[in-house]
Amino acid sequence: MEVTEELESSLLTQPWASVCFGETAFLAKACFRDTGYILLLSDLSSVWYESADTEVVGQRSKELNKRLTVHVSSLLHRLRKLLCPLLAGQPDTTTSFSCHHTAGGLGLHLKSELSGLPFYWDFHCCPAPVEMVSRHLVRPLIRMSLALQCQVQELTSLLLQKDAEIEDYRESGAALSRDRLRTEPFQEETFQQNFMVESLPQICSVGEGQAFASALRQLYTAVTQQEAKQARKRQHSEDGEGPTPAAETPEHPPPPLASQESETASSSEGTTPVSSPAQKLRLPAAKAKPKKAKGLFS
């Protein structure tokens, strides 16, 4: 089972989606092109994938759907329209999915309709190689953690500056008109301790199927777009040929993903990569210049 470079490169910037097959929760991502498809699944214990070209798709359809005579491109388009709503959290009630473990991996069975006739499809997934797991899960998650940490540092810096500004107003004689709006100065160490004791246990108790909320899917896409951009720059530097091509547009842009239900067959799209947050040094909390601001608190 060979993964084409085009398909896996396009798959990289697709966000993970939480899906359920029967009683089992999975993370899933997929990419469909006129040349074939690639599907990646994980239950956070194992990771499986299948990559199929047009020849495999045509042969499998003949075996599973003997009454159907459909061009391979139409089959790929149909599979895309059946799977994308599921990844978007809007499963088609006329389509059913079931999975089962096999000796060599994971099987995913699809049952639907096409041209008024029953339509069946089997995804034969095998264990994903370590490099694929690292590229699609491990490295992006590490970069996401760094980006979120940078974001926390910047927000902390803003809070400290706001506290300094409020304190300056108070020293100038300003008073709150509504006492319920009064807040205590932000203490970073205290906040971190309370977060570890109170919030973290609740977060860790959430089911594995909730691993990628919409905001995290956006961050995942931004991070992987940066990785793809850097990889192209390295390749361009090594080859010394032509300009760097434009970044791939995610096939399932986060969120919503409903746009993937378009009747138009999938085609190559370009987009400008979204930069991940750059790490900045924390700014010292400096008091604002004294100002007469009684009106703001009266």
Summary of the structure (lengths in Angstrom):
residues: 298
radius of gyration: 25.1
end to end distance: 71.1
largest distance: 84.1
contacts: 805
relative contact order: 0.16
helix: 45%
strand: 20%
